[in-house]
Amino acid sequence: MQKFATCVRFFVKEGKTDAFISACETNPAYGEISSFLVQTGDLTFVWNAIFENEQALIDARPGMISNLDRLRGYLQEISPELGVTDPVSGPIIDEK
């Protein structure tokens, strides 16, 4: 069965980076095979997770939204259309 991944981009509020990182360290796992948080700039981050299949990703969404709700106070709006996250998900095409 094909693995699935999700990637979520965040912009953290000025002065909240350390608190955001600390809060992320207590995020529970929701069935992902692996996940990691990447700091891509002073205030920008991307969270990536790999799931065994599409259904595992779908099943994890309520928990991931719960984590996001806990972190919203640290995040700034990316745009009116996106809100505070820019998520994308899909099948893993190539894995090394």
N, C-alpha and C positions, 0 to 999 in steps of 0.2 A: 504494500500500500504506500502511496506517495506521502512524504512528509510535507507539512505546511509551516510557514513562518509568518510572523507578524513583526512589523517595525513601527514604532511610534516616536515621532519627533516632538520635543518639548522646548519651550523657551522659558527659562527660570527668571523670576523677578530679581532685579538688582539687589544684592546683599543677602539673597536667600539660597545661594548655591550650596554652602556647607550643610544647612538644615535640610535641603532637598535630598542631598546625597545620603545623609543620615537616615532620613525617613524612608528612602528607597531600600536601604539595607534591611529593613524590617518587613518588606513586602513578602507575603507568603507566596509559595509556588502554587500554581493551579493546573498541574498536569503537564507542564512543558518538559521536554527532554533536557533543554538547557535554556538559559536566558542570561542576558548581560546588558549592562547600562554603559553607554559610551558617551564621554564628554567630547563633543565635536567643536566647541568654542567656549568662550568665557561663560556664556549664559545658555548655550544650546546643548541638548542631549538627545540621544536616540536610544530607545530600549528595544532590544531584539529578543525574540523567543522562537524556539523551534518546537513543533508539536509532532507527535507520531502520525497524525492524519488530520484531515479537515474537521472531522467530528470532534476530535479532542480540542481543537482550537475553538470551535463553536461552544463546546461545553465550558471552556475556560473564560469566555467573555464576561459573564456576570461577576466573577471574581476579579478580573482585570479592571472592570469598571469600578468595582468597590475600591480597589487600590487607587485608581485615578481620583475618585471622590475624596479620598484621604489626602491626596497630594495637591488638589486644586489651589489651595491657598498659597502655594509656592510658585505657581505658574502664571505667566502672562499670556494674554491672548495673542495668537499667531495672526489671526485675521477674523473679521466678523463671520465669514463663511465657515471657517474651520473651528473656531473657538480656541481652546488651549492645547489641542493635540492635532497632529497630522498623521493618522494611522493608515497603514497599508498592509494587506495580507495577501498571501497566495501560495501556490504550490512551489516547492523547492525543485528547481529544474536541474541544477548541477551542484553537487556537494563533493568536496575534496577531503 
